[in-house]
Amino acid sequence: MSAEMLAAVPSISESEPADALEERIHNLNNHFTYSIYQNVCRSLFEKDKLLFSFLLCIGLAKSRGEVDDNEWRFLLTGGVALENPFPNPAPDWLSDKSWAEVVRVSSLPSFDDFMMNFRTNISDWKELYDSPTPHTDKIPEPWELTLTDLQKLIILRIIRPDKMVPAVQNFIVKKMGQAYIEPPTFDLANSYKDSSHSTPLIFVLSPGADPMNVLMKFAVEKEMGGSSLQTISLGQGQGPIAAKMIDKAVKEGTWVVLQNCHLATSWLPTLEKICEEVITDTEQTKSSFRLWLTSYPTPSFPVSVLQNGIKMTNEPPKGLRANLLRSYLNDPISDPEFFNGCNKPELWKKLLFSLCFFHALVQERRKFGPLGWNTPYEFNESDLRISVRQQQMFLNDYETVPLEAITYLTGQCNYGGRVTDERDRRLIMSLLGKFYNNQILDEDNYSFSESGNYRCPKSGPYESYTEYIRSLPLIPNPEVFALHENADITKDQAETQGLFDGILLTLPRQNAEAAGGGRTSQQIIEDLAGDILSKIPPTFSLEEVKTKFPVRYEESMNTVLVQELIRFGRLIEVVRSSLQDVRKALKGLVVMSSELEDVFDSMMVGKVPGMWAAKSYPSLKPLGSYITDLLARIQFFKDWIETGMPNVFWISGFYFTQSFLTGSMQNYARKYKIPIDQLGFQYELTDQETNMPSKPEDGVYIKGLFIEGARWDRQTKVIAESLPKILYDVLPVIWLKPGERSSFTDAETYSCPVYKTSARRGTLSTTGHSTNFVLYIDLPSDKSPNHWINRGVATLCQLDD
């Protein structure tokens, strides 16, 4: 074999030699697979590395015939069905979603009789559900013996989806080895070794990461420092300057760094041309030339440059401890002159540690999703730097510590300047109150957490702080973030869903071959579309409704009803017409357009098609649950039309909830001749769970709200801590009582935000209302409101399943 070929395929020369052909091929395959893993991993973000390992592992197992495609799809989607005819045998601990998956998985050949066995041995399954380590425990017999490792993952997905990530890691270790869940660390020298003058080196940026320091240092090592390394930050008008820099460097054999390519989208086609024609010209370009690019992920980045370039990511270390340590090791805190440059050293060091802890906490809360922040803000080192410098300046300039001024500047300006959501602004000031207060100034060893595991260390030299930080737990409990222990379950379930959603994006459309139970994918969609169409009722007759519920001055709810029916009518029409067109397209009667293809693909993986979502109320439910929910909403309005206005309104059933609330307020304003802008709601939680014997004199009764992050204590009539593993609690019927705001008296309550979905994040619609936030409901509490604000407690109109 020629030397050129050996150089082109390093695995041939670098893999372990062997005399036996079988063994040699095995060694080559192993080396080549790990080489691919390493090369791809360096260009992936941390969150996607496990996804790639799992895909690689399954791909190899498929090539060996070890993976059934129907089981693989079931693991990712949980199956697709509209309704479950079998009652849940254990509703006290088993969710309806999990039970529906138990029923659906029983249709797979390997899981025949699983549902019957599950019902018979319910106590054994409860034991697995309650286990702290279900991903390593044995599953009840006979399934422990009869199922493969992948099939056991399906069982875990159904019973304890929050433990899927460690289970997937164990699966990869068993099939491919420990190395495939331990991605290689960032290594610039290795990436450089694989590059040439014609391959750009691309840093894919992430928040908090700046590869320039590492690159500058590396350039000096390679004797490319100083004038041999030219950098430019792209932006308006910088493109032509960058092009000249490249032309010059190509001839001289020096390096060029183009920073922030995502900010120069209009110039990127020119960059693509340069990468294809200029730097690949071996006659013009010196071999020592290198083109370095940095960019955030952007759809406008040229694909050819990505394909031909060497991609790298260098994310900042994750975790509370690593974050705290990074703050202390970075400028300005690491500078001894700055660290010791305050005339109140003891107070300064306490407040400095507090601020760094707050900085780490607000960043790390992001991993808890909407429980942490409604919007995941990109707080970064510059926020900390300016706050630290201001803090030192205030301490040096004032006799007493101006806590109020420091709190305002840090919370409302430096960090709060990034915060766009009103609820998040309330949260950031509440969190900051734990780190900027008089107790921390007066006490030694002030505790930042209820357990006392995280404290403000006594005043000491710089090294004592870094030493203390290194002694902190590597994996913190949610309590340090002021969250309930259930927040870990919510986070883990979101990670599992993110992993599966990511894999689904990479999968091709299901083959026309058997896609489940011997049916083709076309047959499945044909049956599913037929099933949905048979359930969707005809569009409401608006004329009849307007006759029965005419526009009346004293009854605004009639107008609300008609407006809701118009909105639902549009949605029903889109669902019906798209399903009819998909069925026609499958028969070849109409062209399968890109919109219909999206409907087909979405239904195949149990997701709501984008065409429906565009006309729909906000919902995060999978397809089956979405249709059930839609039918329940339609039935709610049908009952209203047939039997008159309900005693208790199902608030989750409204498309535009705010119009219903305005309607009830308007009725009160017109009845008592009070301007509507002087009115507000008072809230009374009743003892009834779903119904009331009659309508209230004023206001409305509502039901259908779920509280997340806490529960409603039926005995003490206050909100209380969640029970372990119970993520949501259903609130009883609530009486919304309109009244003049000036007459309201203050009570010990928590103003709990109500959202339409668990995403919590919304945008301002054309009506001036949020697309997600509905209103605040005052819930009685025996704890400080800040306790529940920090917990991320909110009420939701609907769950995700």
C-alpha positions in Angstrom: 0.0 0.0 0.0 1.4 3.4 -0.9 2.5 5.9 1.7 -0.1 8.5 0.4 -2.9 6.1 1.1 -1.6 5.3 4.6 -1.4 9.0 5.3 -5.0 9.5 4.0 -6.4 6.8 6.3 -4.6 7.1 9.6 -6.5 4.2 11.1 -4.5 1.8 8.8 -1.2 2.8 10.3 -2.3 3.7 13.9 -4.6 0.8 14.7 -3.2 -2.2 16.6 -1.6 -4.7 14.2 -2.6 -8.4 14.3 -1.7 -11.5 12.3 -5.2 -13.0 12.1 -7.4 -11.3 9.5 -10.6 -11.3 11.6 -8.7 -9.6 14.5 -7.1 -7.1 12.2 -10.4 -6.0 10.7 -11.9 -5.8 14.2 -9.0 -3.5 15.3 -9.4 -1.4 12.2 -13.1 -1.0 12.8 -12.6 -0.1 16.4 -9.9 2.5 15.7 -11.8 4.0 12.8 -15.1 4.3 14.8 -13.3 6.0 17.8 -11.5 8.3 15.4 -14.8 9.4 13.9 -16.2 9.8 17.4 -13.3 12.1 18.4 -13.4 14.2 15.2 -17.2 14.8 15.4 -17.2 15.4 19.1 -14.8 18.3 19.0 -17.4 20.2 16.9 -20.4 19.4 19.1 -21.8 21.2 22.1 -21.8 19.2 25.4 -25.5 18.6 25.2 -25.2 16.9 21.8 -22.2 14.6 22.5 -24.3 11.9 24.2 -26.9 12.2 21.4 -24.1 11.5 18.8 -22.7 8.6 20.9 -26.2 7.0 21.1 -26.8 7.4 17.4 -23.4 5.9 16.6 -24.1 3.0 18.9 -27.6 2.3 17.5 -26.3 2.7 13.9 -23.6 0.0 14.5 -26.1 -2.3 16.3 -28.6 -1.9 13.4 -25.8 -2.9 10.9 -25.5 -6.1 13.0 -29.2 -6.7 12.9 -29.6 -6.2 16.7 -32.2 -3.3 16.5 -35.8 -3.6 15.5 -36.8 -0.3 13.8 -40.3 -0.3 15.4 -38.8 -0.6 18.9 -36.3 2.1 18.2 -39.1 4.4 17.1 -41.2 3.5 20.1 -38.3 4.4 22.4 -38.1 7.9 20.8 -41.8 8.7 20.5 -43.7 6.5 23.0 -45.9 5.4 20.2 -48.8 7.3 18.6 -52.5 6.7 19.5 -55.5 9.0 20.1 -57.1 7.3 23.0 -56.6 4.6 25.6 -59.7 2.3 26.2 -58.1 0.7 29.3 -58.5 2.3 32.7 -55.3 3.1 34.7 -54.8 0.4 37.3 -52.7 2.6 39.6 -53.6 6.3 39.2 -52.1 7.2 42.6 -48.6 6.8 41.3 -48.7 5.9 37.6 -49.4 8.8 35.2 -52.0 8.4 32.5 -49.2 9.1 29.9 -47.1 6.2 31.3 -50.1 3.9 31.4 -51.0 4.8 27.8 -47.5 3.8 26.8 -47.8 0.5 28.6 -50.9 -0.2 26.6 -49.3 0.8 23.3 -46.0 -1.1 23.8 -48.0 -4.3 24.3 -48.7 -4.2 20.5 -45.0 -4.8 19.8 -44.2 -8.6 19.4 -41.5 -8.7 22.1 -43.9 -7.1 24.6 -46.8 -9.4 24.0 -48.9 -9.7 27.3 -46.9 -6.9 28.9 -50.1 -5.0 29.9 -51.6 -8.0 31.5 -48.4 -8.8 33.3 -48.1 -5.2 34.5 -51.6 -5.2 35.9 -51.0 -8.5 37.7 -47.7 -7.5 39.3 -48.4 -3.9 40.0 -46.6 -3.9 43.3 -43.3 -5.0 41.6 -43.5 -2.2 39.1 -44.3 0.3 41.9 -41.0 -0.8 43.5 -39.1 0.0 40.3 -40.9 3.4 40.1 -40.0 4.2 43.7 -36.3 3.1 43.3 -33.7 5.9 43.4 -31.7 4.0 40.8 -34.2 2.3 38.4 -31.7 2.5 35.5 -29.4 0.0 37.3 -32.1 -2.1 39.0 -33.4 -5.4 37.6 -36.9 -5.2 36.1 -39.6 -7.6 37.3 -39.6 -11.1 35.9 -40.0 -12.5 33.3 -39.0 -9.4 31.4 -35.5 -9.2 33.0 -34.6 -12.5 31.2 -36.6 -12.1 27.9 -35.9 -8.5 26.9 -32.7 -7.1 25.3 -30.9 -4.0 26.6 -32.7 -1.7 24.1 -36.1 -3.2 25.1 -35.2 -2.5 28.8 -34.6 1.1 27.9 -38.2 1.2 26.5 -39.5 -0.1 29.9 -37.5 2.6 31.7 -38.8 5.3 29.3 -42.4 4.3 30.3 -41.8 4.0 34.1 -39.1 6.5 34.9 -38.3 8.8 31.9 -36.2 11.0 34.2 -33.5 8.3 34.4 -33.1 7.8 30.7 -29.9 9.8 30.3 -27.8 7.7 32.8 -29.5 4.6 31.3 -28.4 5.6 27.8 -24.9 6.2 29.1 -24.8 2.7 30.6 -26.2 1.2 27.4 -23.3 2.9 25.4 -20.7 1.7 27.9 -21.9 -1.9 27.6 -22.0 -1.9 23.8 -19.0 0.3 22.9 -17.0 1.0 26.0 -16.4 3.8 28.6 -14.5 6.0 26.0 -17.7 6.8 24.1 -19.3 8.7 27.1 -16.1 10.5 27.9 -15.7 13.0 25.1 -12.1 14.2 24.4 -11.2 17.6 26.0 -10.7 20.6 23.8 -7.3 20.3 22.1 -6.3 23.1 19.7 -3.0 21.5 18.8 -4.7 18.3 17.5 -7.2 20.3 15.4 -4.3 22.3 14.0 -2.5 19.1 13.1 -5.5 17.9 11.0 -5.7 21.2 9.1 -4.1 22.7 6.0 -4.0 26.0 4.3 -7.2 25.1 2.4 -9.2 24.1 5.4 -10.6 26.9 7.6 -10.6 26.3 11.3 -14.0 27.2 12.8 -14.8 27.9 16.4 -18.5 27.4 17.1 -19.2 29.9 19.9 -21.4 29.4 23.0 -22.3 31.9 25.7 -19.4 32.6 28.0 -16.8 31.1 25.8 -14.0 33.2 24.2 -11.4 31.2 22.3 -9.3 34.2 21.5 -7.0 33.9 24.5 -6.3 30.3 23.8 -5.7 31.0 20.1 -3.3 33.9 20.8 -1.3 31.7 23.1 -1.2 28.9 20.6 -0.1 31.3 17.8 2.9 32.4 19.9 3.8 28.7 20.4 3.7 28.2 16.6 5.8 31.4 16.1 2.8 33.1 14.5 2.3 35.8 17.2 2.5 39.5 16.7 2.2 40.7 13.2 1.8 37.2 11.8 -1.7 36.9 13.4 -4.2 39.5 12.2 -7.7 39.6 13.7 -10.8 41.5 12.7 -14.3 41.4 14.2 -16.8 41.3 11.3 -19.8 43.6 11.1 -21.0 46.4 8.9 -18.4 47.4 6.4 -15.7 45.1 7.7 -16.0 42.5 4.9 -13.8 44.2 2.3 -11.1 44.9 4.9 -11.2 41.2 5.9 -10.9 40.1 2.2 -7.7 42.3 1.8 -6.2 40.8 5.0 -6.8 37.2 3.6 -5.2 38.2 0.2 -2.1 39.5 2.0 -1.8 36.6 4.5 -2.2 34.0 1.7 0.9 35.3 0.0 2.9 35.8 3.2 1.8 32.5 4.8 0.5 34.1 8.0 -2.7 33.6 10.0 -6.0 35.5 9.8 -8.8 35.4 12.4 -12.3 36.5 11.4 -14.4 36.9 14.6 -18.2 36.9 14.9 -19.0 35.7 11.3 -22.7 35.5 12.4 -22.8 39.4 12.4 -21.8 39.6 8.7 -24.5 37.5 7.0 -24.5 39.6 3.8 -20.7 39.0 3.4 -20.7 35.3 4.0 -21.3 34.3 0.3 -18.1 36.3 -0.4 -16.3 34.3 2.4 -17.6 31.1 0.8 -16.1 32.1 -2.6 -12.7 32.9 -0.9 -12.7 29.5 0.8 -13.5 27.7 -2.4 -11.2 29.6 -4.8 -8.5 31.7 -3.1 -7.2 29.6 -0.1 -7.4 26.3 -2.1 -5.0 27.7 -4.8 -1.8 25.8 -4.0 0.2 28.1 -6.3 -0.8 31.3 -4.6 -1.3 30.1 -1.0 1.7 29.3 1.2 1.3 26.1 3.3 1.8 28.0 6.6 -1.4 30.1 6.0 -4.4 29.4 8.2 -7.9 31.0 8.2 -9.6 30.9 11.6 -13.3 31.8 11.9 -15.5 32.3 15.0 -19.3 32.3 14.8 -22.4 31.5 16.8 -24.6 28.9 15.2 -26.5 30.6 12.4 -28.5 29.2 9.4 -26.8 31.7 7.1 -23.3 30.2 7.6 -22.1 28.7 4.3 -22.6 24.9 4.3 -19.6 24.2 2.1 -17.3 26.1 4.5 -18.7 24.0 7.4 -18.2 20.8 5.5 -14.7 21.5 4.4 -13.5 23.2 7.6 -12.4 21.8 11.0 -15.0 22.7 13.6 -14.3 23.1 17.3 -16.3 24.1 20.4 -14.8 25.2 23.6 -17.6 25.7 26.2 -17.0 27.1 29.7 -17.1 24.4 32.4 -20.6 23.7 33.7 -21.7 23.5 37.3 -21.9 25.8 40.3 -18.5 25.0 41.7 -16.7 25.5 38.3 -18.6 28.7 37.7 -17.5 30.1 41.1 -13.9 29.0 40.6 -13.8 30.6 37.1 -15.0 34.0 38.6 -12.1 33.9 41.2 -9.5 32.8 38.6 -10.4 35.5 36.1 -9.6 39.2 35.9 -10.2 41.4 37.9 -10.7 39.2 41.0 -7.5 37.2 40.4 -5.5 40.5 40.4 -4.0 40.8 44.0 -4.0 44.6 43.7 -7.8 44.6 43.0 -8.6 41.8 45.5 -6.9 43.7 48.3 -7.8 47.2 47.1 -10.7 48.0 49.4 -10.6 50.0 52.6 -13.2 47.8 54.2 -11.6 44.4 53.6 -13.8 42.2 55.7 -17.1 43.5 54.3 -15.6 43.7 50.8 -14.6 40.0 50.7 -18.0 38.9 52.1 -19.9 40.9 49.4 -17.5 39.8 46.7 -18.0 36.1 47.5 -21.8 36.8 47.7 -21.8 38.4 44.3 -19.8 35.6 42.6 -22.2 33.1 44.2 -25.2 35.0 42.9 -23.5 35.2 39.4 -23.0 31.4 39.4 -26.5 30.7 40.7 -28.3 32.9 38.1 -26.4 31.1 35.3 -26.8 27.6 36.6 -30.6 28.0 37.2 -30.9 27.9 33.4 -30.6 24.2 33.4 -33.9 23.9 35.2 -35.8 25.3 32.3 -38.9 27.4 33.0 -38.6 26.6 36.7 -35.3 28.5 36.7 -36.1 31.3 34.3 -39.0 31.9 31.9 -36.4 33.1 29.4 -32.9 31.6 29.5 -30.8 34.8 29.7 -27.2 34.8 28.7 -25.6 36.4 31.8 -21.9 36.6 31.3 -18.5 37.6 32.8 -18.9 41.3 31.8 -22.0 41.5 34.1 -19.9 40.3 37.0 -16.9 42.5 36.1 -18.9 45.7 36.1 -20.8 44.8 39.3 -17.6 43.9 41.1 -15.9 47.1 40.2 -19.0 49.2 41.2 -19.2 47.3 44.5 -15.6 48.1 45.3 -16.0 51.8 44.3 -19.1 52.2 46.6 -17.4 50.5 49.5 -14.3 52.8 49.2 -16.4 56.0 48.8 -19.0 55.5 51.5 -18.7 55.2 55.3 -21.5 52.7 55.6 -22.3 50.1 52.9 -24.9 51.5 50.5 -26.7 48.2 50.1 -29.7 49.7 48.5 -27.7 51.4 45.8 -25.5 48.3 45.1 -28.6 46.1 45.0 -30.3 48.4 42.5 -27.3 48.7 40.2 -26.5 45.0 40.2 -30.1 43.7 40.1 -31.9 46.2 38.0 -29.1 47.5 35.8 -26.2 45.2 35.3 -28.0 41.8 35.4 -31.6 43.2 35.1 -30.7 45.0 32.0 -30.8 41.6 30.2 -34.1 40.6 31.8 -37.1 41.2 29.5 -39.8 39.2 31.4 -41.6 41.0 34.3 -41.8 37.7 36.3 -38.0 37.1 35.8 -37.3 40.6 37.0 -39.2 39.9 40.2 -37.2 36.7 40.6 -33.8 38.2 40.1 -34.4 40.8 42.8 -35.7 38.2 45.1 -32.6 36.0 44.6 -30.3 39.0 45.0 -32.0 39.6 48.4 -30.4 36.4 49.6 -26.9 37.7 48.8 -27.1 41.4 49.5 -28.6 41.9 53.0 -27.6 43.1 56.5 -27.3 39.6 57.9 -24.4 38.8 55.6 -22.6 41.9 56.8 -23.2 41.2 60.5 -22.9 37.4 60.6 -19.9 35.1 60.1 -20.5 31.9 58.1 -23.8 33.2 56.6 -25.6 30.3 54.9 -26.8 30.6 51.3 -28.9 27.4 51.5 -31.3 25.9 53.9 -29.1 22.8 54.5 -26.1 25.0 55.5 -23.8 23.3 52.9 -23.1 26.5 51.2 -21.8 29.4 53.3 -20.0 32.7 53.0 -16.4 31.9 54.2 -14.7 34.0 56.8 -12.6 36.8 55.6 -9.1 35.5 54.6 -6.5 35.6 51.9 -7.3 35.0 48.2 -6.1 31.3 48.4 -8.6 30.5 51.2 -11.5 31.3 48.9 -10.3 29.2 46.0 -9.6 26.4 48.5 -13.2 26.7 50.0 -14.7 26.7 46.5 -12.9 23.5 45.5 -14.3 21.8 48.6 -17.9 22.4 47.5 -20.0 19.5 46.2 -19.4 18.8 42.5 -23.1 18.1 41.8 -25.3 20.5 43.9 -28.8 19.8 45.2 -31.7 21.9 43.8 -32.0 23.5 47.3 -28.9 25.7 46.7 -30.8 27.2 43.8 -33.8 27.8 46.1 -35.7 25.1 44.3 -37.6 22.0 45.5 -35.9 18.6 45.1 -38.6 17.7 42.5 -36.9 20.3 40.2 -34.2 17.6 39.5 -36.9 15.3 38.1 -38.3 18.1 35.9 -34.8 18.9 34.7 -34.0 15.2 34.0 -37.3 14.7 32.1 -36.6 17.7 30.0 -33.1 16.4 29.2 -34.6 13.0 28.2 -37.1 14.8 25.9 -34.4 17.0 24.5 -32.3 13.8 23.7 -35.2 12.1 22.0 -36.3 15.2 20.1 -32.7 15.7 18.9 -32.5 12.1 17.6 -35.9 12.4 15.8 -34.6 15.4 13.9 -31.7 13.2 12.5 -33.9 10.3 11.4 -35.0 9.8 7.9 -38.7 9.4 7.1 -40.0 5.9 8.1 -39.7 3.4 5.3 -42.7 2.3 3.3 -42.0 -1.1 4.7 -43.6 -2.4 7.8 -43.7 0.4 10.3 -45.6 -1.4 13.1 -47.8 -4.4 13.3 -47.0 -5.2 9.6 -48.5 -1.9 8.3 -46.7 0.6 6.1 -46.3 4.2 7.2 -48.9 5.2 4.6 -51.4 2.8 6.2 -50.7 4.1 9.7 -51.3 7.7 8.6 -54.3 6.8 6.6 -55.8 5.1 9.7 -54.8 7.8 12.1 -56.2 10.6 9.8 -59.5 8.6 9.4 -59.7 8.2 13.2 -59.2 11.9 13.8 -61.6 12.9 11.1 -64.3 10.6 12.5 -64.0 12.3 15.9 -63.9 16.0 14.8 -67.4 17.4 15.0 -68.8 19.7 12.2 -68.1 23.4 12.5 -70.4 25.4 14.9 -73.4 27.2 13.3 -72.6 30.8 14.4 -76.0 32.1 13.3 -77.8 29.7 15.6 -75.5 30.5 18.5 -75.9 34.3 17.9 -79.7 33.9 18.0 -79.6 31.9 21.2 -76.8 34.1 22.8 -77.4 37.6 21.4 -75.1 40.6 22.1 -76.4 42.0 25.4 -75.2 44.9 27.5 -75.5 43.1 30.8 -74.0 39.7 29.6 -70.5 40.0 28.0 -70.1 36.2 28.1 -72.3 35.9 25.0 -69.8 37.8 23.0 -66.9 35.8 24.5 -68.6 32.6 23.5 -69.1 33.7 19.9 -65.5 34.9 19.5 -64.2 31.6 20.9 -66.4 29.6 18.4 -65.0 31.7 15.5 -61.4 30.9 16.6 -62.1 27.2 17.2 -63.9 27.1 13.8 -60.8 28.2 12.0 -58.7 25.6 13.8 -61.1 22.8 13.1 -61.3 23.7 9.4 -57.4 23.6 9.1 -57.2 20.2 10.9 -60.0 18.7 8.8 -58.8 20.1 5.4 -55.2 19.1 5.9 -56.1 15.5 6.9 -58.4 15.1 3.9 -55.6 16.4 1.6 -53.1 14.1 3.2 -55.4 11.1 2.5 -55.9 12.3 -1.1 -52.1 12.7 -1.5 -51.4 9.2 -0.2 -53.8 7.9 -2.9 -52.1 10.0 -5.6 -55.2 12.3 -6.1 -53.4 15.5 -5.2 -49.7 16.6 -5.1 -47.9 16.0 -1.7 -46.9 19.6 -1.1 -44.2 20.5 1.5 -47.0 21.5 4.0 -48.7 18.1 3.6 -45.4 16.4 3.9 -44.8 18.2 7.2 -48.3 17.0 8.4 -47.3 13.4 7.4 -43.9 13.5 9.1 -45.2 15.2 12.2 -48.1 12.6 12.6 -45.6 9.8 12.1 -43.6 10.8 15.2 -46.7 11.9 17.2 -46.2 15.7 17.0 -48.7 18.4 16.2 -48.1 19.6 12.6 -46.9 23.2 12.2 -49.9 24.0 9.9 -52.2 23.3 12.9 -50.0 25.0 15.5 -50.1 28.2 13.4 -53.9 28.4 13.9 -54.0 26.8 17.3 -54.0 27.9 20.9 -50.6 27.4 22.7 -50.0 23.7 23.4 -47.0 21.5 24.0 -48.9 18.2 24.0 -48.1 15.3 21.7 -50.5 14.6 18.9 -52.7 12.1 20.7 -53.1 14.2 23.8 -53.6 17.3 21.6 -56.6 15.8 19.8 -58.1 14.6 23.0 -57.7 18.1 24.5 -59.1 19.8 21.4 -62.2 17.5 21.5 -62.6 18.3 25.3 -62.5 22.0 24.5 -65.1 21.7 21.7 -67.3 19.6 24.1 -67.1 22.3 26.7 -68.5 24.9 24.3 -71.1 22.4 23.0 -72.4 21.9 26.5 -72.4 25.7 27.0 -74.5 26.1 23.8 -76.9 23.3 24.7 -77.4 23.7 28.4 -76.6 27.4 29.0 -73.7 29.1 30.8 -71.9 26.7 33.1 -71.7 27.2 36.9 -67.9 26.6 36.8 -65.9 27.6 33.7 -63.0 25.4 32.6 -60.4 28.1 32.2 -58.1 25.8 30.3 -60.7 25.4 27.6 -60.6 28.9 26.3 -58.5 29.8 23.2 -58.1 33.5 24.3 -58.3 33.3 28.1 -57.9 37.1 28.6 -61.2 37.8 26.7 -63.0 35.6 29.2 -61.5 37.4 32.2 -62.3 40.8 30.7 -65.9 39.6 30.0 -66.4 38.7 33.7 -64.9 42.0 34.8 -67.1 43.9 32.3 -70.3 42.3 33.6 -69.4 43.6 37.1 -68.5 47.1 35.9 -71.8 47.4 34.0 -73.9 46.0 36.8 -72.5 48.4 39.4 -71.7 51.3 37.1 -68.0 51.4 38.0 -65.2 52.2 35.5 -63.5 48.9 34.5 -60.0 50.3 34.9 -60.7 50.7 38.7 -61.5 47.0 39.1 -59.4 44.0 40.0 -60.0 40.4 41.0 -59.9 38.9 44.5 -59.5 35.1 44.7 -61.1 32.5 47.0 -60.2 28.8 46.7 -63.3 26.7 47.5 -63.6 23.2 49.0 -65.1 21.9 45.8 -62.8 20.1 43.3 -64.7 20.3 40.0 -68.2 21.7 40.4 -70.4 24.1 42.3 -74.2 23.9 43.0 -74.9 27.4 41.5 -73.3 30.4 39.8 -71.8 33.1 42.1 -73.7 36.4 42.6 -70.7 38.3 41.1 -67.6 37.1 39.3 -67.0 33.5 38.0 -66.0 30.1 39.3 -63.0 28.6 37.4 -61.4 25.1 37.4 -58.6 23.3 35.5 -55.5 25.0 36.9 -52.4 23.0 37.9 -49.8 24.3 40.3 -46.1 23.6 39.6 -43.3 23.9 42.3 -45.8 23.7 45.2 -49.2 22.2 46.2 -52.4 23.4 47.7 -52.8 22.1 51.2 -56.5 21.2 51.6 -56.3 21.1 55.4 -54.5 24.3 56.2 -55.8 26.2 53.1 -52.3 27.6 52.2 -49.8 26.7 49.5 -47.2 24.2 50.8 -44.1 22.3 49.6 -44.7 19.7 46.9 -44.7 16.0 47.9 -41.8 14.0 46.6 -42.1 12.9 42.9 -45.5 14.8 42.6 -44.6 17.6 40.1 -48.0 19.1 39.8 -51.1 19.5 42.0 -54.6 20.3 40.7 -56.1 23.4 42.3 -59.8 23.3 43.5 -62.5 25.5 42.1 -61.5 29.2 42.4 -63.9 32.1 42.8 -62.7 35.1 40.8 -64.4 38.0 42.6 -64.3 41.4 40.9 -64.2 44.5 43.0 -62.7 48.0 43.3 -59.0 47.7 43.8 -59.0 50.7 46.3 -61.1 48.6 48.7 -58.9 45.5 48.7 -57.0 44.7 52.0 -53.5 43.3 52.1 -53.2 39.7 53.2 -50.4 37.1 53.5 -50.5 35.9 49.9 -48.2 34.9 47.1 -49.0 36.5 43.7 -48.8 33.3 41.6 -48.5 33.8 37.8 -50.9 31.7 35.6 -49.5 30.5 32.2 -51.2 28.7 29.3 -48.4 26.1 29.0 -45.4 24.9 31.0 -43.0 26.8 28.6 -44.1 30.0 30.5 -42.2 32.1 28.0 -44.4 34.1 25.7 -44.4 37.1 23.3 -46.5 40.2 23.2 -49.4 39.6 20.7 -51.1 42.4 18.7 -53.7 42.7 21.4 -51.0 43.8 23.9 -51.4 40.5 25.9 -48.7 37.9 26.4 -49.2 34.7 24.3 -48.6 32.7 27.5 -49.0 34.7 30.7 -52.7 35.1 31.7 -52.8 36.8 35.1 -51.7 36.7 38.8 -53.7 34.7 41.3 -53.2 35.6 45.0 -52.8 32.3 46.9 -52.8 32.3 50.8 -49.3 31.5 52.2 -47.7 31.1 55.6 -44.3 31.7 54.1 -42.7 34.8 52.6 -43.7 35.4 49.0 -40.0 35.4 48.1 -39.8 31.7 49.1 -42.3 30.8 46.4 -40.8 33.3 43.9 -37.4 31.6 44.2 -39.1 28.2 44.0 -40.4 29.2 40.5 -44.0 28.4 41.6 -46.6 29.0 38.9 -50.0 27.7 37.9 -50.6 26.2 34.4 -53.8 25.9 32.4 -52.6 22.6 30.9 -49.8 20.0 31.2 -47.6 18.7 28.5 -49.1 15.2 28.2 
